[in-house]
């Protein structure tokens, strides 16, 4: 800031001034003053109010102002940004000129405006970048003056000029990883250098690599982790360890997964009793191999979860464990952590116990095959399948029977079954998406989910009743304000959604889910209810699970791919060894807190990556179907236009300008009306569209409305 700018600012801080008052006060040349004031208004350092100049929104005392708020910048566009408060009190809107060059994931200090432009909102300016984030992925483009530049992913219309050194061989449209090598006070002053070249942004696989780079995903295991993992190359279980365990190899235990699954961490067994059932859920004993203080454990803690996208996986553990000694592979002896449950004739839990065991899976079951056996189609020859499953075939009807009884109990307590419309991406040999199929859940998928839920419930109950430090899977009751908005939306859709209390019961919501299941309105209703909920997370306190209507719930059944499961295996092992509650508190209190926080954070990041990458592949697939006509369902309505979902789960956008000749009227967020033509579109209604554009780099698909 020049001496004259400082003098002007100090003057208007004392009192608002006209240009003439400023000139008289500062005794400066009129032409020079006008030029300087105009520049300060343009940068937000001054604002005009009622004919006088006052300090602007981009003006602040100093970077260490006592009333600043620590935040993280979470969104950046050309003219605005959003900062998330570190204290969890919500987001702050940052106008473009008040960003001062801050970038996504920068740790920043923000000063709130005394007079936000929208009354009651939180608006402010960045006064300091405390920890900069300079690592990004993006797409190579041209600047406005035709020079080579890069646009960071997720930052539309923000461009940085590329340094010549390091950008050799880079072409327009390439996906790259880059570092910000110089920061200015504005984004246009930043400079960048390419450090990774991934390939053309026309291909989802290259864009996916860029996303992983830009979000600092740990893809390679450090040398010390690989060294520990190599000890388990072609490993077999230790006979001395087997002797200490309950030997269940004589029981017909087997696994049920997708055909392509290689990291198998759960198996089941079931026996019909005179007065009920004995259900065994047998989980890979990962905690036996991944010990506290090891490099394997430290890396697993940092990753916290495996990331699955398209036909790839970034595992939490090296393959020697995830696909080898820990995976419950068919015909191989494995160490397990078993939950053995007694259920009564109605399927209610009577008792349970956890034991360290050794098992041998009789067969690698596949969902599709089990479904064919449970619900055989007329005329289909099942001889080969019956031969494959011969060792466990007699368990299948009993499993189906128990599942049906559990389903009755689940519905009675109001557990919500939200249709999520998951997609299966079909890839060719070059990693290109050639088809998208809606993933339908059959009986076996639901059955295994219910049996895993039972084991998870027992694990949480064991932790709570023994007063042990624990990592619970919690889902808190929804916010009353969100529920009020949901109720208004559902009522506008013509549904009976007048809840008795501000927070609806699970039975009330479950009834709405069932009422709309299979109907055109299903997609927006199920999605709306899901979005109105709190996010499930991990916590060291047993806060219960609202959606499942369970007081006790934890994640016990997937320790190969989730760290919370591994964490509670470790705690449950010590409980089995007779360690006192007080000693458990001393040993695991801090660990449970840290594991909960880290795992919750990493889960959110992983889900976002998986969704964003899926959008890339969907755009890649639809790019090969430009011009084709489909009929979809209106799944979302905004003043800008409507979102339409196709049967294959692909969602695209239709601009309001294509639908309405007049100014569109959005009514209660559920319908759009064109006042000039009288035409309207509502959530759940069908719409004929043509695929107009598919931008792979952005994962965005645009539809064109086809008048019927």
N, C-alpha and C positions, 0 to 999 in steps of 0.2 A: 504494500500500500504506500503510495507516494505521500510526501509531507502535506500537499494540498488536500488529498483525500482524507488524511487523518484530521486535518483542521476542520474540514467540512463536517465530518462525522461528529467530532467533539462539539461543534457549534449546534447541530440539530439535536444532539442528545440533551443539551441544556433546555432548549425549547424549539418547537416547530418554527421553520423560517421560510419566507418566500425567497425567490432568487435575488430580488433587490436587497432584502434584509441581509442575505448572506454576503452579497458583494460589499455592502457598507460595513459589515462586521469584520470581514476578512481583508478588505482593501486589495482585491485581486482583479486582474483584467477580466472584463465581462465575457469576452469570447472564450478565453481559457476556462473560466468558471462554468459556462454553459456546457462546453465539451466534456469537462470532468464530471459534472453532475449527471449528464445524459448517460455516460459510461457507468456511473455508479448505480443509476436506476436499472440499467440493462443487466447488471450483475447481481441485483437484489440488495445492494448495500444501502440504497436509499429507496424510499417509497414516497409518492405524493398523496397527501390526504387533505382534502378541503382547500386546495390551492397552496398548501405549504409542504415542505419536505421534512420527512421524519426518518429515523433509522429504518432500514429495510429488513426483510426476513433473513437475509444472509449476513446480518451484522451481529456480532457477539463480542462480549468484553474480552475474553481470552479463553484459550483451550482448557484451562483448569478451573473454569467457572464452577462454583460450589453446587449449583443447582442443575448440573448436567446428569443425564441418565445413561448408565452403561447399556449398550444394545449390540445387536448383531444385524447388519444389513441383510435382509433375506430376499428382497426382490428389487430389480433395477430395470427400468425402461428409459426411453430417451428423455422423458419429461418428468419423471417422478420415481420414487423408490419407497420401500417400506422397511422399517427397522423393527425388529422384535426385541422387546425389553428383556434384559437378562433376569429381571425379577419375576417374569411370567405374567406381568400385568397387561399384556396385549401388545398391539402393534402401533407404530407411530408413522403417519404419512409424512414423507419428505418431498417437498417440491424440488424440481430438477435443479434449479439454481442454488438450492440449499444443500445439495449433496456434496459439493466441493470435491468431486472425483471419487467418492467412496464406492467400493465394489462389493458385490455379494460375498458374504461370509467374512467381511471385514469386522473386527471388533471396533466399535465406535462409541463416542460419547455424544449424546444428543441433548440439545437445549430446546424445550418446548416454547412455542410461540405464545405470547400473552393473549393474542387475538387471532385464533385460527379462522380460516376462511369459512369453514363449516362449523357452526355453533355446536359445542359439545364434543367435537372430535379432537383427537390428539394429532397435532401437527408440530413439526419442529425442524431444526437444522443440525447438520453434522458439524460439531465444533472440533472434533479430533478423531483421527484414526489411530487407535492405540495398538492394534495388532493387524497389519495388512494381510490380505490374502492375494497373492500375485499369481497363483496357478489356475489356469482356466483351459477349457476346450472351446473350440469355436469353428466357424466356417470362413474360409478365405473369400474376400469380396473386394470391391473397389470403393475408395473413398469418394466423396463428392467431386473432388478435383482429379479423379482418375488414377490415384496412386494405390498400390497394393495395401490392403488393410485386412483386419480380422474382426468378425462380429462374435462376441462371446455367446455361448449357448445360454438361452433363457433371458437374454438382454436385447430385445428387439430394437433395431435402429441405433444401437450404441456401437461405434466403430473406433478401432485403434489403428494407427499407421504401423506397418511392420518395418522393423529394421532390415536393411538389405542383407546384412551378415546373418546367415542362418536360414534365410527364406529362399535360398536357391532351390530350384526344382519344385517349388510350391505353385500350384495352379489354382485359378478361380474355381470355387466350389469344393475345394479339398477340405476335409476335416483334419484339424490339427490340434495339438496341445501347445500352449504358449505360456510364456511368462511376461508379466508387465515389468519392463526393465527401467522405465522412468514414469513417475507419477507427477502430474501437474495439478493445478487447482480445479481444473475441469476435466471431464472425461475426454474431450477432444484433444487435450494436451498429453494424454497418456501415450506411451510408446510400448510396443510389444516385440518379442522375438520368438520365433517358432522353435520348439524343442522336440516335438514329436510329430511325425507325419503318418496319418492313418489311411488316407485314400479318399475316393470320391464320396461326397455327401449324398450321392444317388443310391448308395447301398446302406441298408440298415446295419449290417455287421460292422461297417467302418464307423458309423455314427455311434453305435453302441460302445465301441472301444474308446471313442472320444468322451462319452459320458462317464465311463469308468475312470478315465484319466482325470477329467475335470473335477470329479468328486473324491479324488484321492483314495480310491478303493484299493485295498491291499490284495494284489493278484498273485504275486510271487511270494513264496515262503522264504524267510530269512535262512541263511546257511545253517545256523545253530538249530533251527526247527527241523530242517531237512535231515540234519545229522541224527537227531533223536528219532525221527521217523524211520530212517533207514534200518534201525534196529528191529523194525517189525516187517521187513521185507519177507514175504512168504512165511510169516510166523504161524506157529500153532500154539495152542493153549498149554500152559505149564501144568504137568500132572500133579505137582505138589499143591498148586492152587486148587485144582479140581477136588482134591481130597478134603479140602476145608468146606466144600460147598454142597448144597442139596443137588443131587444128581437127578435131573429130569429128562435125561436122554431117552428113557423108556416111554415117555409120553408122546403121543402124536401131536407135536407142536409144528406150526407152519406159519408162513408169512403171506400177506396179501398186499400187493403194491401195484403201481403202474408197470407195464411191461418193460419200460426203459430204466426203471429205478436200479441204481447200483449201490446206493448207500442205505442199506436196509437196517433200520434200528428198532423195529418192533415185530413181535410174533405173538401168536395167540394159541390157546388151547381151551377146550370146553368139555365138561362132562355133565350129563344129566343125572341128578340125584333124586331120591324118592321125594324129598321135600324142597327141591329147588335146583340150583345149578352151582357148579364150581368153575369159575372163569379164571383163566390164567393169562395175564398180560406180561410178556417177557421182553425186557428192554436191554439193548446192548449195554454192557457194563463199561462204558467209556471211562468212567472215573478210575477204574483199575489201571488204565494205561496212561491217562493224562493226569499227572500228579501235581499238587501245589508246588510252586517254585520252579517247575520245569519250563523250558522254552516253549514246548507244545502248549502248556497251559496259558502262558503269558500271551501267546499269539491268538489262541482261541478266545481269551477274554477280550482282546482288542477287536477282533472281528465280530464276536458275539453271535453271529448267525451266518449260515451259508446263503448265497444269493443265487437264485435260479432265474434264468432268462432264456427265452427261445429254446434252443437245444443245448444250452451250456449251463455250467454251474461253477461258481467260485466258492470252493468248500471252506468250512470253518477249520477243518482238520486235513492234513495231507492224505493222499489216497491210500497210503499204506494202512491207515487206520479207517478212514471213512468207507473205503470200498474193500478193505482187507480184513484185518484181525477183529475189527469192531463190527463189521457188517454181518448180519445173521444169514449168511449164505447157505443155500440148500446143501444138505449133506455134510456140513462142516461143524465140528464141535466149537461152541462159542461160550464165553463167560457172559452171564446175563444177570440183570437185577429184576427179579420177578415179583409181581404183585398178584397174590393168590386171593381171590375173593369168593365168599359164599353169598349167594343171592337166594331169596325165597321164591316161592312159586309165582309171585307177581313181578319178580325182577328187581325187588328192592335189596339194597346191600344189608346183609346181616352182620358180617364180619369180614376182616381182611388181615393179611399179614404180608410183610415185605421180607424177601429172602434173597441172599446171594446164591446163584444157581449156575449150573452148566446145562446147556441145551444143545439139541441138534435139530435144525429145521428139516422136516420131511420133504417139503416141496416149496418152490417159489410160486406162490399163488399170484394170479393176475386178475385185477378187478373185472375186466371184460369177460374172462372165462368163468369166474365164480358167478357172475350175474347170469350167464348162460345156463349154468347148472341149477341155480336157484329158481330161475324163471324160464324154463325151456320153451323154445318156440316150436310150434307144431311142424313136424316134418324134418327137423334138423337132427342130424346124426351126432350124438354126443359120446360115442364109443371111445374115441381117442381121449377126450377130456376126462371121462370117467376113469380111464386107465391111468392118466397122469396124476389124478387126485385120489387114487385108490386108498392110500394110507390114511387119508383124512376125510374121505367122502361122507362117512356116517356122522361127522360133526356138523356138516353144513345145515341140515334141516333144524338141528337144535340151536345153532347160532341164529338162524333166521327167526326161530320161535322166540328166543330170548330178546332179540332186537325188537320184534313187534311189541313185546310186553314193555320194554324200555321206552318205546316210542309213545305208548299210551301214558306212561308216567311223565314223560317229557312234555307232552301236550297239556296234561293236567296241571302242571305247575306253571305253564305259560312260557316255556323256553321258546325264544324266537328263532324261526328258521327263515333267514333272509336269503332270497335268490340273488346270487352275485354275478351271474352271467360271465363265468370265466371262459377264456378262449384257449384253444390249443392251436399253436402255430405249427404248420407243417412245412418243413424245410427241404430243399433239394440238396444235392451233393456239394453245391457251391455255397451253401449257407444262405440262400435266398428264400424268402417266404413265398411259397407257391399255393398255400391254402390256409384258411382260417376256419376252424370247426368249433362250434359251441360245445364246451365240455359239460356233458350231462352226467350227473351223479346217479349211479344205479344203487341197487339195494346193498351191494357189498361195500361200496364207498361209505354209505351212511352207517352201515353196521360197524365197520372198523372205527369210524369216528366216534360212535357211541361207546364202544368198548374202551377206546383210549381215554374218553372222557371219564369213565368210571375209575380207571387207574389214576388219572390226574386228580380226581376228587379225593380218592383215598390218600394220596401223597400229601395233599394240602391238609387234610384232616389230621394226619399223623404229625405234621409239623406244628399245627395249631394246638392240638390237645397235649402235646408234649412240651409246649412252650419253648420250642427251639427257634433260633434265628432261621429265617426261611426266605425264599424268593417266590412270592405268590403271583399268580396271573389275576389281575383285578380289573373289574369293569364297573365303574361307579354309576350311580343313577344319573339320568340326563338332567340338563339344566332346565329350569322351569320356563325361562324365556324362550329357549329353543323349542320346547314342547308347545308353547302357546302359538308360535309361528307355524309349527308343523300342523297343529290342529286346524288353524285357519286355512292352510293350504289344502289339507285333506277335505275339509268341509266344502271348499270351493270346487273340489273334484267330484262333489256329490256323495261323499262317503260320510257315514255316521261316525264322526270323530270328536264328539263332545265328551271329554274325559271328566270323571267325577271330581278329580283333584288336579292341582297344577302339574304334578308328576303322575303320568298314567301308570297303571299296573302293567306288568308284562303280559298278563292275560288280555288286556284291552288292545295292546299293540299286536300281540300274536293273532288276535281275531281279525284285525285289519289286514295283516299279512296273508292269512288264509283266505279272506274274502276276495282279495285281488289276485291270488295266485292263478296263473294261467289266463288272466284277463289282459286286454290291451293296456290297462292302466298299471299293470304289475311293475314294469320297469321304473317309472317315476315314483310310485308309492314306496316300493321296497328300497330304492336308492335314497328317497327323502327321509325315511325312518332311520336308515343307517347313518346318514349324515347328521341327523339331529342327536345322535348318541355321543356320549363321551368315547374317547379312544381307549381301547383296552391297553394296559401297560403292565409292567412288572413293579412290584413293591414289596418291601419287607414286612408290611402289615397285612393281615388277613381281612381285606375290605370287601370280599365277596365278588360275585360276578352277576351283574344285573341282567345281561342278555340271556345267560344260561339259567338264571334263577337258582344259583347255588351259593351257599354260604362258604363252602370250601372249594377252591380251585387253584391249581398250579400246573406247570408244564413239566411233566416227568418223562414223557414217552419219546422224545426226539433228541437225545444227547449228542448224536453225531452232528446235527446241524443247528442246534440251539444251545447257547451257553447256560441259560437259566436251568435247563433240564440237568445239565452236567453239574451245576452248582448244588442243586438239591439232592442229587445222587450222593454227592460228597457228604452232605449233612446227614442224610438218612443212613449212610454207611456208619458214621460215627454213632448215631442213635442205636443201630443194631449191635454195635460193639459195646454198648452199655455206658457210654460217656454221659456224665450227669448233665442236667439242664444248665446248671451254672457254668460248667466248663464249656458247654456248647455256646453259651452266650459270649464268653470270653474269646473263644476261638473264631466265631463266625459272625458276630454282630456287624462289624465293619464290612466284612466280605459280602454279606447279604445286601447291605445298603449299596455298596459299590457295584455289585453284579446287577442289581435291579436298575440302577440309573444308567449304566453303560449299555445294558441289553435293550432297554426301552429306546434309548437314543439310536442305537445301531439298527434296531428293527424298523424304525420310522424311515431311516435313510435307505435301507435295503428295499422296503416296499416301494418307496418313491422311484428308486432305480428300476426295479422290475416293471413298474407301470409305465415309466417313461420309455424304456427300451421296447416294451410291447407296442406302444404307440408308433415307434419308428417302423417296426416290422409290419404293422397294420397299414401304415402309409405306403410302404414298399409294395405290399400286395395290391392295394387299391390303385397304385400308379399304373399297374398293368391292366387295369379295368376302366381306364378313363373313357368317358362317353357312354358307359353301360348304364342301364336304367334298372332301378330297384324300388321296392316298396318297403319303407321302414316305419318306425314308430317314433312319434315326437316324445323325446325323453327329457328335454329341458327347454325353458323359454326365458329369454332375456330381451331387453329393449333393442339390442343389436340384431337379434335373430333367434332362430331355434336350432336346437341340436336334435338330430335324427339318428336313431340307432337301428342298424340292420339286423337281420336274423343271425348273422355270424358274429355279432357283438361289436362290429365296427361302428364308430360314431363319427358323424360329420356335421358341418355347420352350414345352415342356409341363411344368408343375410336377410334382414327384414325388408330391405329395398326390393327384393325379388318377390316378396309375398304381398306387400302393401303398397298401394298407390298413394295413400295418404300417410299421415304420421301414425305409426303403429301404436296401439293402446294395449299395454300389458295389464291384465286383470288378475290380481291376487297371485301373480307368479305362476298361474296355471293355464292361462289362455292368452292369445294374441288376436286382436280385432283390427281389421282395416275399416275405419269409419266411412271411407268413400265407397267401398264396394259391399260392405256388410259381411265379407268373408271372415271366418275365424278359424283358429287352430288351437287345439287343446292338448294338454298332456295325455298321452295314451292314444291319440288319434293317429291314423295311418297317413302317410304322405309319400307320394311318388316322386322320386328324385333321380337325377343323373349325376354321375361322378364327374365333377368339374376340374378338380385339382387335388394332388396329393404331394405334399412337401415332406420328403423323407427326413431331411435335416431337422425340421421342426416337429415331426410327428403329427402333422396337421392335415386334415382331409376336408375339402370343401365340396358341398353338394349344390346342385342347381335345381330349383323347384320346377317340377313338370306339372303344368296345369292339366288336370284330369277332365 
